[in-house]
Amino acid sequence: MRIGNLDIDPPLILGPLAGLTDSPMRRICRRMGASLVWTEMVSAEGTIRESRRTFKFLDFAEEERPIVFQLFGANPESIAKATRILDGMGPDIIDLNAGCPAKKVVRSGSGSALMRDLGLMEEVVRAFLESTSRPGTVKIRSGWDEDSINAPEVAGLVEELGASAITIHPRTRAQGFTGRADWRLITEVKRSVEIPVIGNGDVRCADDAIRMIDMTGCDAVMIGRGAIGNPWIFREVRAAMTGAEPPTRPLLPERLKIAIEQLDLMVEMKGVRRGVHEMRKHIVAYLKGFAGASKLRAELVVIEDPEVVKSRMREALAELGESRDASVSEGDTQ
Ligand SMILES: Cc1cc2nc3c(=O)[nH]c(=O)nc-3n(C[C@H](O)[C@H](O)[C@H](O)COP(=O)(O)O)c2cc1C
């Protein structure tokens, strides 16, 4: 897949997850085989205020490239200003969020609320695309609710305005994250535009990714929740996409080794306190599905000192040692 003049090969992407897909997670997922990574969304208003908190979400390392910055907002003027600021920070692509279902986001008309006001959507997307020299993309949902599904129409509009690609997570705003993503909408979006279509929603293993491409004809697969504590998913999907031998599932020692590496990166980037605290939800995910892990998990999430977290993890590894408990239980999904 090509977005602008970037080759995304194989077409396998780490999606944006607020509070999770920070620089350490993105670096690890890139190393594991993701071809493109997304920052979490930042608000146009926060960007214009040059809020330190906002800019922290956009810190990235060169090894993460190609990288997509994601912006949300509903005021065309603010969107234009914020896009220019983001453009100057050197991402490879900028994406506009038109899919977030969170109350505080849709209340201001941003995120998925744009899908029920196509007049405003047009103004916002136009302001956004006119303000960047880089490829601009848009991420959408199916529509606002079951009675107003309009993703194919929105995709057509976004293409006409000059977007370089579109991502669709086929759930309505009303669904939130419940039920199943309706991949038929990805097929419909793909049929309605010429620009690359990135399919997203409920991909939890290599088979899902291949099935999504086969069923929908989408140009790329984006994985979000399936990568939390499970960055190996990219190694597995990459192998399936390129016809390579399927890699073995990681055993606990490899999982803990990567979790320790991620913790080190978190502490280096965010400082001890924030690094350790923000790592906890990842640690819980890394240990999911392992026999005997619940005690270790409960212990690890109350420790404040990263060195103690690491030594406890190493001890646990030594205790498990050759034990058969150190294998992933069947059906270990996120
Ligand atoms: C905790 C969480 C945070 C998210 N944050 C964002 C975000 O900042 N921007 C965005 O476009 N989508 C966001 N999403 C949506 C995901 O990118 C993705 O579209 C959705 O989770 C479906 O894909 P998945 O089943 O692979 O996770 C978020 C989802 C979750 C669960």
The ligand as a Tripos MOL2 file, in Angstrom:
@<TRIPOS>MOLECULE
LIG
   31    33     1     0     0
SMALL
NO_CHARGES

@<TRIPOS>ATOM
      1 C1         -8.4100    2.5150   25.0780 C.3       1 LIG1
      2 C2         -8.6650    2.9120   23.6470 C.ar      1 LIG1
      3 C3         -8.1850    4.1260   23.1850 C.ar      1 LIG1
      4 C4         -8.4000    4.5210   21.8570 C.ar      1 LIG1
      5 N1         -7.9020    5.7100   21.4250 N.ar      1 LIG1
      6 C5         -8.0780    6.0720   20.1250 C.ar      1 LIG1
      7 C6         -7.5370    7.2880   19.6240 C.ar      1 LIG1
      8 O1         -6.8560    8.0630   20.3240 O.2       1 LIG1
      9 N2         -7.7720    7.5920   18.3070 N.ar      1 LIG1
     10 C7         -8.5060    6.7680   17.4820 C.ar      1 LIG1
     11 O2         -8.6940    7.0630   16.3040 O.2       1 LIG1
     12 N3         -9.0120    5.6100   17.9350 N.ar      1 LIG1
     13 C8         -8.8050    5.2380   19.2210 C.ar      1 LIG1
     14 N4         -9.3020    4.0360   19.6520 N.ar      1 LIG1
     15 C9         -9.9490    3.1270   18.6850 C.3       1 LIG1
     16 C10        -8.9230    2.1390   18.1030 C.3       1 LIG1
     17 O3         -7.9360    2.8070   17.3630 O.3       1 LIG1
     18 C11        -9.6120    1.1200   17.1520 C.3       1 LIG1
     19 O4        -10.2610    1.8080   16.1330 O.3       1 LIG1
     20 C12       -10.6230    0.2410   17.8910 C.3       1 LIG1
     21 O5        -10.1490   -0.1430   19.1510 O.3       1 LIG1
     22 C13       -10.9640   -1.0140   17.0710 C.3       1 LIG1
     23 O6         -9.8100   -1.7320   16.7070 O.3       1 LIG1
     24 P1         -9.2240   -2.9840   17.5800 P.3       1 LIG1
     25 O7        -10.3390   -3.9980   17.7000 O.co2     1 LIG1
     26 O8         -8.0610   -3.4830   16.7650 O.co2     1 LIG1
     27 O9         -8.8380   -2.4270   18.9030 O.co2     1 LIG1
     28 C14        -9.1360    3.6570   20.9810 C.ar      1 LIG1
     29 C15        -9.6080    2.4430   21.4620 C.ar      1 LIG1
     30 C16        -9.3980    2.0580   22.7690 C.ar      1 LIG1
     31 C17        -9.9160    0.7210   23.2420 C.3       1 LIG1
@<TRIPOS>BOND
     1     1     2 1
     2     2     3 ar
     3     2    30 ar
     4     3     4 ar
     5     4     5 ar
     6     4    28 ar
     7     5     6 ar
     8     6     7 ar
     9     6    13 1
    10     7     8 2
    11     7     9 ar
    12     9    10 ar
    13    10    11 2
    14    10    12 ar
    15    12    13 ar
    16    13    14 ar
    17    14    15 1
    18    14    28 ar
    19    15    16 1
    20    16    17 1
    21    16    18 1
    22    18    19 1
    23    18    20 1
    24    20    21 1
    25    20    22 1
    26    22    23 1
    27    23    24 1
    28    24    25 2
    29    24    26 1
    30    24    27 1
    31    28    29 ar
    32    29    30 ar
    33    30    31 1
@<TRIPOS>SUBSTRUCTURE
     1 LIG1         1 GROUP 0 **** ****
